[in-house]
Amino acid sequence: MSDKDKKNNLTIPSLETFSSKTELVMSEKNCRTLEMNCVDELCDKTYKPHEHRTLSHPNNFLGAFLHLVKSSLGTGILAVPRAFKSAGLLVGLIGNILIGILCTHTVYILVQTSEKVCSKGKIPSLGFANTAEEVFKQGPKCLKKWARVSRAFVEFALVSTYYLGVAVYMVFISVSLTKLFSFYYPEAAAWDRYLLKLVIMALLMVLCQIREIKHMVPFSFIANVMLAVAFGITGYYIFSGLDEVDLTKLNMSNGFSGLPSFFSTVLFAMEGIGTIMPVENSMPEPKFLGTCGVLNSAMIVIVFFFTSIGFLGYYRYGELTEVTIMKNLPDDTIPAQIAQGAIAISVFFSFMLQFYIPTDILWRRLKQMVPEEKYNICQIWLRIIMVAVVTAIAIAGGEDLGSLIDLVGAIFFSSLGFLVPAILDIIVNFDDGWGPFHWKLLKNLCIIFLALFALISGSYYAILDMIK
């Protein structure tokens, strides 16, 4: 055998020439390969949704914080003093803080639930309705068939919430304009029932044809400026009269009868459950939850403002507190008239953005049944019809703005804000357990009970007030 052949035999051993040393080296390589495969599998098990999101317009901490605060600090805050009137000053103060904590907790478990099913299903992000569907899909076998039903329920509740919410907006606009006009034209007091709402309807049928959110930005800016003006003037009137308050005329507690109205009104005003998942999904980093996360930071600000406005509003006007604090402002002063006009303009231009959300959900459902060439005309008619339906609801509600607010809060915000997150949290923790002594299960059952209490009692008293 030549030297060249010997060299080849040394470098490319056959089975006969394998030594124990060669086998040991190969085994170590196999172990390293196996170890790398195990690491890959571990990475797959710890899928982090935030790391897989592709966002064209990502939100940082400040952006998400401002979105949450804006979604809750709307015109509903002006009805909170009336909620304090229903419950009493002391009960309202304690109750408002407790509801704020509870709202924060149910949002927390909703986002946490969404993150769990996203991680398990390797999905970057999910909306509210899709989260409900995915929870049922990944849940116990007996619940899988209810996945589509759960999604449909959440979508129906979201659509109904927003449409009834904008009906409240329309009543709010007409009430504010009636108060403003009637000072100069007393006959305008009769316009609120039909005339003003029909005029508002005609204008909104045109403006609600705007289909892109980016085209609504100028209107949203105007709405925010007008809202700030109205809040500022209202605050001036509240603080300027605090020294005139007679504490003996203020009720610390109004018993059980006032609780349903209080609970429903605060829920309507504070709960922004429909915007939670879009805001969280827009964040590329997991900073939404946590002790100093977006949620806790925003809710501290929100609860502070709601408690302050509710407490001071009722403290200032006592049993004379109206369904919206704007109605307590004097008719004969220019600042108060500016505030009335500003709040009407703010709500009017906020209408389109609130109207966009349910219409978009509804259109995505309906477009599957419409030929593509008829998309445009069908969208036009859908928006016209829905504005007309909202107007009909507003007319039916009449001046019972408080009852309408209570009804929306009782039925839909209690369902979406409390009932659904608690049920989803029970299901998503079914396999891993509900903690020592099933405390998570017991806690969620208490939330479900509270939601059902708000739904039944709040709806009953709201409907009772409407038919009186």
N, C-alpha and C positions, 0 to 999 in steps of 0.2 A: 504494500500500500504506500502510495506516495505521500510526501509531506503535506501536499495540498489536500488530499483526501482525509488525512488524519485530522487536519484542521477543521474541515467541514464536519466530520463526525463529532468533534468536540462542541461545535457551536449549535448543531441541530441534533440533539440526542433522540434516539429511538426509545420505544418502550423498554427494550432490554437494557439500555444504558442509563435509565432514570435512577438516580440515587435518592436516598432519604432526604439529603439536603435540598435537592431540586423539588421534591414533593412538599417540603416545609415552606419554601419560598412561594410556591403556587398557592398553597393553602392560605398564607397570609394575604396574598392578593385577593383571593376569593372572599376572605373575611372583610377586607376593606370595601370591596364592591357591595357585599351584603349590607355592611354598615351604612354605606351611602344610600342604598335603596331604602333602608329603614328610616333614615333622616328625611328622605323625600316623602315617604308615606306619612311621617309625623307632621311635615309641613302641610301636607294635604289635609290632615285632620284639623290643623289649627289655621284654617283659611280665615284671613282677615278681610272683611268686605271693603273697608276703606282703602286698602292698598290696591284694589282692582277697579276703582271708579275712574271713569273717563269723563271729566267735567269741563265743559266749554267755559262756564262762568262759576268757578268754585267760590265758596263763601269761607272767609276766615272767621275767627272768633267774634270780632266786633260786628261784622256783617250779619252773622247768624243771630247775635244778641239783639241787634236793632230790629231785625225782622220779627222776632218773637215778641218784643215789647210793642211794636207797632200793631201786630195782629190782635193783641189783647186790649191795648189802650185806644179803643175806638169810642164811638158815641155811646156804647152801652154803659160806660162808666158814669154817664150823667144820670142813669137810672138807679145807681147804687144807693144814694140817699133815701130813695123810696123803699129800698129793701131794708135799710136800717129802721125806717119808720114801721115796717111790718113786724120786725123782730124785737125792736127796742134797742136802745143805745148800747147797753152792756152786752146783751146777747148778740147784737149785730157785730160789735167789735171782736168778740171772741170767735163767733161763727165765721166771720170773713177770713180771719187768719187760719182757722182750721180748714175751711174749704180751699184756701190757697195751698196749704200743705198737701191736702188730699189730691188736688188737681196736679200738683207737681209730682206726687208719687205715681199717679195713674199714667201720666205722660212718660215717666221714667220706665215703668214696667212695659209700656207699649214699645218704646224705642229699644229696650233691652230684649224684648221678645223678637222684634224685627231683626236685631243683630244676630240672635241665636239661630233663627231659621235661615238667615242669609249665609251664616258661617257653615251650617250643616248642608245646605243646598248649593253652596259655592255660587252665590248670587251677590253681585256688588251692592245692590240697593233694592228696596221694595217700598211701595206706597202703602197707605193705610189699608185699603181694600185688598191689595195683593198680599200684604202681610197676613191678614186674616185667612185668606185662601191657602197660603203656604203652611200656616200653622196646622190647619185641618188636614192638609195633604201629608204632613210629616207626623201627625199625631197618631193615636191608637187606630187600629184598623176599622173599628166601627164608626169612626168620625170622618174617614176619608171621603165618603160619598157626599158629605155636607160641605165640601170645600167650595164649590161654586156658589152654593146657597149663601155661605158666610160672606163671600166677596160681594154678591148681589145685595145682601142686606146692608153692608157698610156703604156701598155706593148709593143705594136708595136713601139711606139715612143722611149721607153727606149732601146729596142733591136736595132733599127735602129741607134740611137744616138751612142751607144757603138760600133757597127760594123763599122760605118763610122769613129768613133773616132780612132779605131785601124788601119783603113786604112790610116788615117793621120799619125799614129805612124810609119807605114811601109814606107811611103814616107819620113818621118823625118829621119829614120834610113839610108835609101839609100842615101839621100842628104848628110848627115853627113859623111858617109863612102866614098862617091865619092869625097868630098872635101879633105878628109884625104889622100886617095890613089893617087889622081891625082897629088899631089905635087911630089911624087916619081915616079909615072908611069903615064905620061900624057895621055896615051891611056885609062886609067881608067875613064876618063871623059865621055866616051860613055857607061859605064856599068850601069849607073843609070836607064836607061829606062826599061830594061828587066832583064839583068843578075843578078844584085844584088838582085832585088826583088824576083826572082825565087829561088835564094840560101837561102834568108831569109825565104821564104815560106816553103822550104823543112825542115829547122831546126825547124820552128814553128809548123809544122804539127806533129812533134814528141813531142815537149815540151808542146803543148796545149792538149795533152792527159792526163795531170795531172788534176785530178778531185776534189781534196780536197784542200781547201784554206790553211790548215795547212802545206801541203807539198810545198806550194809556198813561205813560209816565208823566207827561205834562199835566194831565188831569189829576193824577195822584199827588203831584207836587202842590197843585192849587188846593186840593182837599186837605193836605197836611198843614199848609199855612193857615187856612181858614179854621181848622180845628184848634190850632195853637192860639189863634186870636180869641176864639170862643172860650177856651179853657182859661185863658188869662183874665178875661173880663169877668167870667163867672167866679173865679177865685177872688178877684177884687171885691165883688159884692158879698161873698161869703165872709171874708176876713174883716171887712169894714163894719159888719153888724154883729160880731161876736160878743161885744161888750153889752149888747142889748138883750142877751138871752136870759130867759127866766128858767132856771134849772128845774123848778117845781113842776113845770109843764111838760117835761120830757119823761118818757117812759123808759125805764131800764130794761123791762121785759114785757112782752105782750102775750106770753104763753104759747101754747102749741099752735094755735090757729094761724099765727103769723109766720111760722117756720116754712111751710111749703112755698109761699110766695117769696120769702127771703132767699131760700135755697135756689129756686128757679131763676130769680132775677140775677143773683150773683153768678150763677153758672152761665147764663146767657151773656153776661157782660165780660166775664173773666176767661172763659174757656175758648181757646183757639186751637182745638184739637185737629181741625182740618189742615192747618198749616204746619203742624209739627214735623211730619215725615218729609215733606218737600224741603224744609229747612235743614233737617238732619242729613238728608241724602245729598245736599249740595256741599257738604263739608268733606274735604279730602283727608282730614285728620280726625281721630276719635276724641274730640274735645267737647262733645255735646253733653255727655253725662259726667259724673264725678262731682266731688265736693265743690270745686271752684269752676265747674263746667258752665257751658252756655245756659243750660236749663235752670240750674239753681240761681245763677246770677240774674237772669231775666225775671224769674218768678219773684225774687226778693223785691225788685223794683216794681213789678206789677202789683203785688200784694200791698206794698207800701202805699202806692198811689190810690188803689181801690179803697183801702181802709181809711186813708186820710180824707178822700173826697166823700165817702159814705158817712163817716163819723162827723166831719165838720158840716156837711150839708144838712144832715138831720139836726145836729146841734144848733145850727143857725136858724132853721125854719120850723123845727119841731113838727107838730101835727099838721102844719100847713104845707109840709113838703109835698110837692107835686110828683106826678109819675116820672117826669124828667126835670132836673133841677133848673133847666132853662126857663120853665114856665113860672118859676118863682121870682125871676128877675122883673123889675118894674117895667111897665109899658111906656112910661112917659120920659125916660131918659135916653139920650143918644147912645151912650156906651152899651146899654142893654139891647137897644134896637140893632146896633152893629153886631152884637153877639148872636142875636136871633138870625139875622141874615147870614152871618158867617157859618153858623152850624148848619143851616139849610143848604148852603153852597157846598160845604164839606161833605155832607151826607149824599148830596146829589151826584157829586163827582166820584165818590167812593162806590156808588151803586154799580158802576160798570165793572170794576175789578171784582167785586163780590159776585156779580151776575156771571162773570166769565167762568168761574170754577164749576158750578153745577151744569152750566150749558155745555162746557167742554166734555164733562163726564157723560152727559146725556147724548151728545152728538156722536161720541165714539161708539156708543151702543147702537144708535140708529143708522149710522152711515153704512153699516154692513147690509142694510136692506134697501139701499138707495143706489141707483146706477151712478157711476162716477161723473157722467156729464151733467147730472142734476144736483151735484153737491152744493153749488153756489146758491141756487134758488131755494133749495130745501133748508140751507142754513139761515137764509134771510127769513123765511116763513117760521122756522123754529124759534128764532129770537123774537119775532113779532108776537107770536102766540104766547110765549113764556112771559113776556112783559105784560101782556093782557091778563094772563092768569094771575100774576103777582098783583096787578092792580085790582082784580076782582077780590083777592084775599084781603088786600088793604081796605077796600071799600066795605067788605063784610065785617072787618075788624072795627071800622068806624073810628071813634076816638078812644076805644078801649086799648090804648097802647100798652098799658101795664099788663092787662090780661093776655095780650098777644105775646108779649115778652115772656111772661110766665109759662105760657103754653109751649113755646119753642124751647125754652130752657128745660122744662120738665120732660118733654117727650124725647127730644133729639140730643141735647147736650148731656143729659144724664145717661142716655144710651151709649153715645159715642165716647164721651169723656170718662165714664166710670164702668158701665156694664161690659162693653166689648173688651177693653184692656184687661179687666179682671178675669174674664172667661178665657181669653187667649193665654194669659199667664198661667192659669191652671193647666191648660192643655200642654203648653210647651214644656212644663216641668213634670209632666206625667211620668216619663221614663226615669229621670234623675231623682225624683222624689221632691217632696214639698218641705224639706227641712225637718229639724227635730220637732216631734209632736205635731207634724203637719201644719206648722204655724203659717206657712204661705197659703195653704189651702183655706185655713180658717180666716185669715186676713182678707183674702179675696172674696170669700163668701160674705163677709161683713160689708165689703164694698158693693157687692151685687145686691145685697139687701137694701143698702142705702140708695142705690140707683133706682131700685123698684119702688121704694118709698117716695122718692122725688118724682118719679114718673107718674105714679097713681095719684098721690095726694096733690101734687102740683097741677096735674091736668084737671083733676076734679074741681079744685078751687078756681082755676083759670076759666074753665067753661062755665062754672056757676056765676062768676062775675060778668061774663059776656052776655048771659041770657037774662040778667036782672033788668 
